[in-house]
């Protein structure tokens, strides 16, 4: 996990999450305007999928499998890396919410991909997966923000020493 704490890796993950986030905007219309990631109910997700054309389902599937698989790895890796690097001996504990978000987001993607292809209907899992993902992203983000403050303070302390 020390790989995540390296400055070039943190910068790369930061930039990558922004670029991937912009990619979602590029494909928004092609998926019908609504990404399943923002729907917290399996019933609602099923209704959205039922209202999609075959091409919208295909595009949404590929966006989920490609962009939305890379996205949690980028933003989650960045958030976890910041916690690991700047929280010292508490780094692993501080990184736990970010690591949990990665697992939840990737699991949610699998549930959605199965639903989009009609392979299996396990969309009911979104009833707890999506809200839990969004519940954990806030503390992970706040921890990363605190890590940034620690980094800035360390930078000024080193200059004055």
TAVEN-V945128 format. One record per helix or strand of 2 or more residues. SS is the DSSP state (2 for helix, 1 for strand). FROM is the first residue (numbers start at 1). TO is the last residue. If there is no record, write none. Layout:
BEGIN
ss from to
SS FROM TO
SS FROM TO
END
This chain:
BEGIN
ss from to
2 2 5
2 7 27
2 29 31
2 36 38
2 42 50
2 54 86
2 88 117
2 123 160
END
